[in-house]
Amino acid sequence: MNLRDLEYLAAVAHHRHFGRAAEACFVSQPTLSTQIRKLEQELGVELVERSPRQITLTGAGTQIVERARIILSETANIREIARQFSDPETGTLRIGLFPTLAPYLLPHVVPSVRARFPDLELLLIEEKTEDLLERLRRGDLDVCVLALPIDDDHLHQEYLFSEDFVLAVPASHPLAATPEPAPLSVIADESLLLLEDGHCLRDQALEVCRLTGAAERNGFRATSLETLRQMVIAGVGVTLLPRLAVTTPVAQPPEIRLLRFADPVPRRHIGMFWRKTSGFRDFLPQLAEMFRRLPEGLVDTTPPA
């Protein structure tokens, strides 16, 4: 038994497909299948139930995969520690961000990070929050930028900033004539366009709906923030957009009117997370500080009470 065998097994458990697991491990499917068979023979127990349509872990396989992931994560930590002591500002840093933040935050941050750490390679991964957290916990990512709150005793949390929501309405909508700042009550009788399940922005918007008495528009859920924007342009309805998504370099078409809210302004809180055991733990606070250095007035870097 070796680390590569455990990586193959963990990949099969994650993808539930030998072909996709082999592709993720950069080996051929026969090679991966053969090594899994050898591991089963060495351990004297079947780990995977094989059928033409489905791959299922046995009871033993499930328990062994859990421990294999711990071993692989600690192995990654060993490599990180070595890299950290060698030179914390070089190498590769894998950063995960969720889709309603990444395209709007990164243009403000990446150029300054590249200038400050020219030898640091940034691998930027965009996925939904739950997928990012899973990858961070098992060591596939080094750091994640996520919406608060997140409760995990194994992760270090570094507050970054709070970002206001604005109301996006078609220019022809009656609300477009509302004086700013608008009270939250203006959306009390509205049906808001929202994202599909799995997006943290959906949960945040639903909380605003709960506070104001607004509702979700039935029969439609967008797959992305840009789809929501286009639906507003098309005059279908109104929605909430985060401030970063409506600020330069993002261009706002004339078909949309953006309304700022009066206090208490609905907002989302953003933080940076990494494993407490990470070999980058002494370097990442520097990165977090750079993620806070956004254009003045765009976000609030004062930690919420």
C-alpha positions in Angstrom: 0.0 0.0 0.0 1.3 3.4 -1.0 0.1 7.0 -1.2 -0.7 6.7 -4.9 -3.0 3.8 -4.2 -4.9 5.8 -1.6 -5.2 8.7 -4.1 -6.7 6.4 -6.7 -9.2 5.0 -4.1 -10.1 8.5 -2.9 -10.6 9.6 -6.5 -13.0 6.7 -7.2 -14.9 7.5 -4.1 -15.3 11.1 -5.2 -16.1 10.6 -8.8 -18.0 7.3 -8.5 -16.6 6.5 -12.0 -13.3 4.8 -12.9 -12.9 6.8 -16.1 -13.3 10.2 -14.5 -11.2 9.1 -11.5 -8.4 8.0 -13.8 -8.6 11.3 -15.7 -8.4 13.3 -12.4 -5.3 11.3 -11.4 -3.7 11.6 -14.9 -3.4 7.9 -15.5 -5.2 5.4 -17.7 -8.3 3.7 -16.5 -6.7 0.2 -16.7 -3.8 1.4 -14.6 -6.1 2.8 -11.9 -8.4 -0.3 -11.9 -5.4 -2.6 -11.6 -4.0 -0.7 -8.7 -7.3 -0.7 -6.9 -7.5 -4.5 -7.4 -4.0 -4.9 -6.0 -4.9 -2.7 -3.0 -7.9 -5.0 -2.4 -5.8 -8.1 -2.6 -3.2 -6.6 -0.2 -5.9 -5.7 2.3 -7.8 -8.9 1.8 -11.2 -7.1 1.5 -13.3 -5.7 -1.3 -13.4 -1.9 -1.4 -15.5 -1.1 -4.4 -18.7 -2.7 -5.7 -18.5 -2.7 -9.5 -21.5 -2.7 -11.8 -21.9 -1.5 -15.4 -23.9 1.6 -14.3 -22.8 2.4 -10.8 -19.7 2.4 -8.6 -20.4 1.9 -4.9 -18.1 1.7 -1.9 -18.4 -1.3 0.4 -18.6 -0.8 4.1 -14.9 -1.4 4.4 -14.2 0.9 1.5 -16.2 3.7 3.0 -14.2 3.6 6.3 -10.9 3.2 4.6 -11.6 6.1 2.2 -12.3 8.3 5.3 -8.8 7.5 6.7 -7.2 7.7 3.3 -8.4 11.3 2.9 -6.9 12.2 6.3 -3.6 10.6 5.3 -3.6 12.4 1.9 -4.5 15.7 3.6 -1.6 15.4 6.1 0.7 14.5 3.3 -0.3 17.6 1.5 0.4 19.5 4.7 3.9 18.1 4.8 4.5 19.3 1.3 3.1 22.7 2.2 5.3 23.0 5.3 8.4 22.2 3.2 7.3 24.8 0.6 6.5 27.3 3.3 9.9 27.1 4.9 11.6 27.1 1.5 10.0 30.4 0.4 6.4 31.2 1.3 6.1 33.7 -1.6 6.8 31.2 -4.3 5.2 28.0 -5.5 1.5 27.5 -6.2 -1.5 28.7 -4.1 -4.9 27.2 -4.9 -7.7 29.7 -4.1 -11.4 28.9 -4.2 -14.1 31.5 -4.6 -17.9 31.2 -5.2 -19.4 32.3 -8.5 -21.3 35.4 -7.4 -18.0 36.9 -6.1 -15.1 35.7 -8.1 -15.6 37.6 -11.4 -16.2 40.9 -9.6 -13.6 40.7 -6.8 -10.6 39.2 -8.7 -10.1 42.1 -11.1 -9.5 44.4 -8.1 -7.2 42.0 -6.3 -5.2 39.8 -8.7 -3.0 42.6 -10.3 -1.8 43.8 -6.9 -1.1 40.3 -5.6 0.9 39.6 -8.8 2.8 42.8 -8.3 3.5 42.1 -4.6 4.3 38.4 -5.1 5.6 37.9 -8.7 6.9 34.4 -8.1 3.6 33.1 -6.6 1.4 31.2 -9.0 -2.3 31.6 -8.3 -4.7 28.9 -9.3 -8.2 30.3 -9.1 -11.1 27.8 -8.7 -14.7 28.9 -9.0 -17.3 26.6 -7.5 -20.3 26.7 -5.1 -19.6 27.1 -1.4 -20.3 23.5 -0.3 -18.0 22.1 -3.1 -15.2 24.6 -2.1 -15.5 23.7 1.6 -15.2 20.0 0.8 -12.1 20.6 -1.4 -10.5 22.8 1.3 -11.1 20.3 4.0 -9.6 17.4 2.1 -6.6 19.5 1.0 -7.4 20.1 -2.7 -7.5 23.9 -2.0 -5.2 26.0 0.1 -7.5 28.9 0.9 -11.1 29.9 0.1 -12.9 33.2 0.0 -16.5 32.6 1.2 -19.6 34.3 2.6 -20.0 34.3 6.4 -21.0 32.6 8.6 -19.3 29.3 8.3 -18.9 27.0 11.3 -15.9 24.7 11.2 -13.5 24.3 14.1 -10.8 23.0 11.8 -10.7 26.2 9.6 -9.2 29.5 10.5 -11.4 32.4 9.6 -10.1 35.9 8.6 -12.8 38.6 8.1 -12.2 40.5 4.8 -15.1 43.0 4.2 -18.8 43.6 4.1 -20.6 44.3 0.8 -23.9 46.1 0.3 -26.7 44.9 -1.9 -28.4 47.2 -4.3 -31.8 46.7 -5.9 -31.7 46.3 -9.7 -34.9 47.2 -11.5 -35.7 47.7 -15.2 -35.5 51.4 -16.2 -39.2 51.3 -17.2 -40.3 49.8 -13.8 -42.3 52.0 -11.4 -39.6 51.6 -8.7 -37.0 53.2 -11.1 -38.3 56.6 -10.0 -37.8 55.9 -6.3 -35.6 58.5 -4.5 -32.4 57.2 -3.0 -31.5 55.9 -0.6 -34.6 53.7 -0.8 -36.1 52.0 2.3 -36.2 48.2 2.3 -40.0 48.4 2.4 -40.0 49.3 -1.3 -39.7 45.6 -2.2 -42.4 44.5 0.3 -44.9 43.7 -2.5 -42.3 42.6 -5.1 -41.5 39.1 -6.4 -37.7 39.0 -6.7 -35.7 37.0 -9.3 -33.4 34.7 -7.4 -30.6 32.2 -8.1 -31.1 28.4 -8.0 -30.4 26.3 -4.9 -26.8 25.9 -3.9 -25.8 29.6 -4.3 -25.1 31.4 -1.0 -26.5 34.6 -2.6 -29.9 32.9 -2.9 -29.9 32.3 0.9 -28.9 35.9 1.5 -31.6 37.2 -0.8 -34.3 35.0 0.8 -33.3 36.4 4.2 -34.0 39.9 2.8 -37.3 38.7 1.5 -38.2 37.3 4.9 -37.4 40.6 6.6 -39.4 42.7 4.2 -42.3 40.5 3.2 -41.1 40.2 -0.4 -41.4 36.9 -2.2 -39.5 34.9 -4.8 -40.8 35.0 -8.4 -42.3 31.5 -9.1 -41.3 29.5 -12.1 -37.8 30.9 -12.5 -34.4 30.4 -10.9 -31.2 31.7 -12.5 -28.0 29.8 -12.8 -25.8 32.8 -12.6 -25.7 36.5 -11.6 -25.3 37.5 -15.2 -28.5 35.7 -16.0 -30.3 37.7 -13.3 -28.9 40.9 -14.8 -30.1 40.0 -18.3 -33.6 39.1 -16.9 -33.8 42.6 -15.4 -32.6 44.1 -18.7 -35.4 42.2 -20.4 -37.9 43.8 -18.1 -38.9 40.5 -16.4 -38.5 41.6 -12.8 -36.3 43.0 -10.1 -33.5 41.4 -8.1 -30.7 42.1 -5.5 -27.2 42.5 -6.8 -24.0 42.8 -4.7 -22.1 46.1 -5.0 -19.0 44.6 -6.5 -21.1 43.2 -9.4 -22.4 46.6 -10.4 -19.1 48.6 -10.1 -16.4 49.4 -12.6 -15.0 47.4 -14.5 -18.5 45.9 -14.8 -20.5 48.1 -17.2 -24.1 48.8 -16.4 -26.5 49.0 -19.4 -29.0 51.9 -19.5 -31.9 49.4 -19.3 -31.1 48.9 -15.6 -31.7 51.3 -12.7 -29.7 50.6 -9.5 -31.2 51.7 -6.2 -29.1 52.1 -3.0 -30.9 51.1 0.2 -31.2 53.3 3.4 -30.1 51.9 6.7 -30.2 49.2 7.7 -28.6 48.3 4.4 -28.8 44.6 3.5 -25.3 43.2 3.0 -23.1 40.1 2.9 -20.0 39.5 4.9 -17.0 37.9 3.2 -14.1 36.1 4.9 -11.0 34.1 4.0 -10.6 30.5 5.3 -7.8 28.0 5.5 -7.0 24.9 7.4 -5.5 25.6 10.8 -2.8 23.1 10.1 -1.9 24.6 6.7 1.7 25.2 5.9 0.7 28.6 4.5 -0.9 29.7 7.7 1.8 32.3 8.5 1.7 33.7 5.0 -2.1 33.8 4.3 -2.8 36.8 6.6 -0.7 38.9 4.2 -2.8 37.7 1.3 -6.0 38.5 3.3 -4.8 42.0 3.8 -4.3 42.4 0.1 -7.9 41.2 -0.5 -9.1 44.0 1.8 -7.4 46.7 -0.3 -10.3 47.5 -2.6 -11.1 50.9 -4.0 -12.2 53.3 -1.3 -15.9 53.3 -0.6 -16.6 50.1 -2.4 -16.8 47.8 0.7 -16.6 48.1 4.5 -13.6 46.5 6.1 -14.9 47.1 9.6 -15.7 43.8 11.3 -19.4 43.5 12.0 -20.5 43.6 15.7 
